[in-house]
Amino acid sequence: MATPASISQPPPTEPLATKPLPNRRWLGLILLGHVLLAVFYSLIIPPWEAHDEWAHFRYAAYVAENLALPDPGQRLTTEFQFDEASQPPLYYILAAVPMFAADTNDGYRPVVNRYAIGGERQKGVNLALHDFAAEAWPWSGTLLALHLGRWISVLISTFGLYVTYALVRLLSPRAPSVALIATGIQAFAPQYVFISSVITNDILLIVLETVFIYLALRLLIVGPTLRLTALFGLVTALALLTKYLALALLPLAGIVLAYSAWLHRKQPGVKRRFAFSLLVMIGFVLVIGGALLLRNLQLTGALIPRDPVSQAAILAGLSKDGFLTLDWRAVPQAFRYGFETYWASFGWGNVGAPDWVYGVWLAVFLGGLVGLVLWLRSDAARQSRQMVVVVLLFVVAVVSLPLLRELLHDSSFLRGRYILSTLPLAAWVIAQGWEQISGRAWPWVRGALLIWPAGLTIFLAIFLILPAYAPPTSLTADAVEALGEPIHANFGHIAELISARVQPDDEVIIGEGIAVTLTWRVLARTAEPYTLAIHLVAAGNQSFGSINTYPGHGNAATTVWRPGTIFSETYTLRVEQGGATPTHGEITVNLFNKTDDVSIYLPVYNAQGNAIGDTVRFGSLRIDSPENEPISSPASPPEPGLARFDDFLLLTDARLPDYEQQPGWSVPVQVRWRALQAAPNDVTLSVQLLDEGGNWLAGSDGAPSFELPPQHWREGDRLHAIRW
């Protein structure tokens, strides 16, 4: 273990803002690259398509409008589920500064996509319905304020990268290139770029916690000086003014200060300096953080009005061993989800990258971790080994509080943004570890470590984010011909369903998917968004799968339709158990407006202008269960029957009622069959009543089966029909 003297050697003690930086040009390019990527993301992420961004925005807008903080016990928003008025105010004060230049009181309110809440991509990933023309440049009012606030996040995140560079210089003082690469990994990491590009207090907490761990390591190096301790206490207090998750820093701050004093215990006057420094740090935390808590208590009756359920559960667990009752089996899934959303998760957490992306990140990190362990055993890491103890304590503190909160809520969704303040350390692990194991190939490896996150962030923007929020592509009339079966049905005066296509078009199995492609011609725009309902139904309107959404997967709501536009969209329905199988199914389509609990369906007119109800039906499908198998095989003996009709149908039973019939009555005849194979669609069952002389008395023609039309018969199907 290093001695106190060894850890008190360089780096120097100059303030962060004035310390000379080697490789200044490369660091500047990395910071510039981050700014460009973050601004690009801020432009392509539609308004309110980040977790609770509307609520975060309304808090900052309230500050700009009223020059005051909102009451933490009241809601500022009602559009989405969560509100942010109970959050600490620091980030919102900063975000409000440029909003003075915009009119945030222009009456704008987002329209919520009610069908995207469940996160099912088929229903749309956008949590708000967008008018892309109205949201485009030049902005004004609320939309202008939104983008100005987003750029405050960009500035905060860029400063955070400067701190990351200084932090890694402490951890790897002999390798300036490691600091540059670690800074670049963080600067270009998709999740950091995304969080940097939207309005959220997470980005300020990430940066302040990075400053916290930087100052903690400085305290280990130079000891508890008044200036460092004052900064340390100030940053801790500012973190508490940003988000309550910063409460995890309080015990760590005390540990760091005590550990620093112990390491430098042989220095003259260290006990006096430690005591005075401790008082200064506590003073900052109590004055700044205490003012917030007292305000909360005065206005809401609670010191921390946010998430009282978790607070009560934590206190109960501390006093009654309640933590033992938590479902700790959820921890692996929580860490898996946390890892994925740590590196690449967009929107409200419902736009994720392909699985291979997380596999590459895992391989890169594990490779770096192996290299870091090897490096820490070398003489070059002698000074850094003691720092690693504090680094590990920081990681544990930052991760454990949000993890515990999720477990208390019976959740396994550890959100990566809650622990993203560990990203500078993860980037250091990757950079220092790969520098150690790559040897002479390090110049090539470090280039790859920069190209990978930067290229991935650009790739995900172009091939994931932009398509996820893009409206359907407009089609020409000539391109419509090959898109499916002609329908030409008008839904009121709003839209014409030109054609439809179902794939597969013959048979679907429960548990599998079915793709439905609809081609529309827009006739009019509506004042309220109409819901598109697609169902797979069988006889008696039994549902075997359905989806309710807004047209265009939520990206082409009827409120922003442009008359004359033609577009096509494909939806995938999961075939679900809805009754006895095999059976015959078809697709139904409706458009309706849902207000509270009332649904108003648009009437439908066929190509001739005749009313046909409120539903369009198309497609002919056999719906079957995966466990259904033919009753017989070619090797099985033929089943006896009453009669064989050609090579596709065997009559196994025909019955009349066992009660006496009266003249003038309709007599039901129950007919049972076993299918041998599919048959022509024009096969008709004809039941005739003849007298003893063979003369016709009565008869009835109709479909030979209730369950399936002839073209969907399969060998072994049991079929029946009743004719009157």
Disulfide bonds with the S-S distance in Angstrom:
none
